[in-house]
Amino acid sequence: MTKIYGHRGAKGETPENTLASFRQCLEHGVTRCELDLHLSRDGELMVIHDPTLKRTTGRRGKVVEHDADALITYDARLGGPGWKQPCPIPRLAELFEQCPFEHWQLEVKSASRTRAARTVLAIQALAQRHGLLDRITVTSSSREVLRALMRLTPEIPRGLVAEYTWLDPLKVARQYDCSLLALKWTLCTPARLAKAQQQGLHVSVWTVNDPALMKRLASLGVDSIITDFPGLAVTTLG
C-alpha cells in the first residue's frame, strides 16, 4: 500500500510550512509529512523552505539573519493559496508539540560544514526531547548534510533527495547509508524503483499532484508519494 506524505503540510490548499498547513494535512487523515528546515540566527530550527524570507513573507534578508522570536511573528501567507488568518513561520518545536504525525521527513537544504553540523545536532536534541527519534528521517540533497548525519547523529535515519541523475542516486544513497530515497517523480522508472527497493530503500516520490500519476506510481509499487494535495491523494488512492 502506497503511503501518503503531505508536502510542506498541504501546500496546495494552505500556506506552505505553516501550522495551518500541517493541521490541514492531519484533517485529511494523512499522518505523514515532509517539511524544510533552516536555523535561525540564535540556532532554533525554523520550518521554511527558502533560505530567504522574500517569497513567503515579503520581507528582506535571510532566515539566518533573524532570531526565532522575530521569525515567529512574520506572516508566511504570501504566494500560497488564499488564507484569511495570518500564518506565522513556525518553530519545529511547535509542530512537534501540536501535530501528532506518525512520520516526519525533515529536509535540510545545502549548508556549510559548520551549519550542517549545528543543524543535525539541533534536530537530534529536539527529536530526543519530544521522544520522536523513531519517527523522523532527515533528508537532504547535500553531501555536507549527509556527511554530518553519518558522523554526528548516526542513529537518525537518513534520506537522499534526488532531483537529477548526473550522479547515480542509488550509488549516492548507498555511499551515505541512506534508508530512504526521496526521488523526483520524473526519475522514477520501474527499473530504478526495483533496484532501489532491492537495495532496501524506502522510495518516496515527489511532488505528485495529478490523480492519474498517483495511481500510476502506486501501481508501480512506490513506497510513498509526497503531494501538495493530501486530501486528493486520500480519495484517489483510498
N, C-alpha and C positions, 0 to 999 in steps of 0.2 A: 504494500500500500504506500503510495507516494505521500510523503508528509508535506505540509504547507508552512512556509515561513512568511510572516509579514515583513515587507521591505521598508525599513525605516518606520516601522509600525504599519500604518495603512496609507502609504504615501499618495495613492491615487484618490483617496477620499478625504484626507485630513492633512494639515500641515506636517510635513515630514519630521521625524525625530523629535516629536513633542509628546508630552504626556497624553494629550488628547488622541494622538495618532496610535499610541500603544494601547490605550483603553479601547479604541475602536476595533483594533485587531482582536483583542480578547473578547469583545462583544460578539464577534463573528464565530467565536468558539475556536479561534486559532491560537494555540498556546505555545507557538514558537515564533521568535522574531529575529530579525537582523538589524543591527544599528551600527553607527560610526562614532568613533571616539577621538577627541583631541584633548590635550591637557590645557588647563587654564594657566595663567601666569603663576598662581600660587599652588599649582600641582594637583588640582582636582580634575577628575575625569568628567568631561562635558560631552553631551550627546549632540553632535552636529557633524554634518558630512564634510563641509568645506573647511580648509584651514583659515579662510577669511569669513567675515561676517556679512558681506555685502548682499549676496544672493537671497538669503533667508531673512535678514533683519534690516537691510538697507543701510547699516552702519559701516563706517570705515574701519580698516585695520584687521589684524589677525586675532584669532581666538586667544593665542598665547600671550597677547599684549594686554589682556584684561583678567582681573581676578574673578573667581567664581561668583562672589556675591554681586558683582556688577553684571556678569553674563546672565544670571537667572532673572534679571529684570528686563532683558532685551526680548522684544516680541519677534518670534520667528515664523510669522504667518506669511511673509512675503513670497510671492512666486508659487504658492501652493494653491489647492482648491479653496474657494471662498470659505471663510470661517468667521463667525460673529465675535467670539471671545478672543482676547489676547492669548497667545501660546508661547510662553517663555522657553528659552533654551533650558532643558533640564540637566541636573547633575545625574550621573549614572546611579549614584546612591539613592536618589529619589525614585527612580524606576525600580531598582531592586526592592525598595520598601513597599511600593504601591502596585506593582504589576506581577502577578504570580505566573510568570511564564515557566513552562516545563523545560525549555532550552533556549539559550541565547547564543547567536553568532555575533561576536563583538569584533567589528573590523577596525583595525588600526592602520591608518594611512602611512605613507612613507615618512621616515623620520631619521634624524641623525642617530649615531650610535648612542649618544648620551640620552637623547629624548626617547628613543626606543626602550632603553633600559628603564628609565623613570616610568614610562607608560605601563610596561608589562608588570613591573613591581607594584604599581598603584592598583592595577586590575587584580593581581593576586591578593593584595591586602584587603581590598573591598569585597571581593568574592568570598574570601575566608570569613570576614566579619559577618557576612549575611548567610553563611552556610551554603553557598551556591557553587563551590568549586566543581561539583559533579554535574552542573547544569550549563556550563559555558564551554564554548570553543572560541579561541581567539584566532581571527583570520587576518591575513594580510597578503598583499602582492609584493611587499617589501622584504628583500633578503635581510636587511638590517633588523627588522622587527622579528622575523622568523628565527634569526640567529640569537637575538636577545631572549626569545621564548625558550629556545633549546638550552641556552646557557644558564639563565636565571630562574626560570619557572618551568622546569621540565615536566612537572606533574600536570600542568594545564594542557589539555588537548589543543593541537594547532591545526589550522586550515590554510591552504593556499588559495588566494583569489586569482583566477587566471582569466585574462581578457584577450590574450594573444597567444599564438603558438610558435613565435620565433624561438622560444625556448620550450622544450617539451614539458608541458605541465606535470606529467606523471613522473618524469625524472626529477624535477624540482621538488615535488611533493615527497618523493622518496628520500631525497637528499636531506630534507628538514624533518623527516619522520612525522609527516602530517597524517591525521586520521580523517580529514575532510578535504574535499576539493570543491571550492565554490567556482563553478565553471560558467562562463558566459554561454547563453543558450545556443548561439551560432556555432560554438565549438563542440557541441555535444553530438558527436557522431556515434552510431551504435558500436563501432569498433573501439573508440576511445572510452566510451562508457563501460563496456565489458572489461577492457584492460584495467581501468581504474578500480572497478569493483573486485576484480581478481587480485589486485594489489591491496585490497582491504580498505579502500577509501569509501567513505560516505560521499556520494556525488550530489551536490546541491546546485541547482541550475538557476541562473538569474538572467535578466529580470523578465518574468513570464506573465504577460498580461492578457494574452489572447486565448479564449476558451479552446479553440481548435489546437493551438500549440500546447496548452496544458494537457489536453487529452493525449496528444501525440507523444509528448515526453513521458507521461505516466505509462503509456503502453510500451515505450522503450524500456521502462524499468528504472528511471532515475529515482534516487532515494528521497529527494525532496526538491520542491521548487520554491523560489523566492519571488514574491509577487507584490505589486503595488495595490492589488485589489483582493485581499484575503477573503472577503465575502463572496466574490465572484468565483474564486478558486474552490471554496467550500461547496457552492451549488454545482459547479462543473464537475468536480471530482468525487463529490459525496455519494 
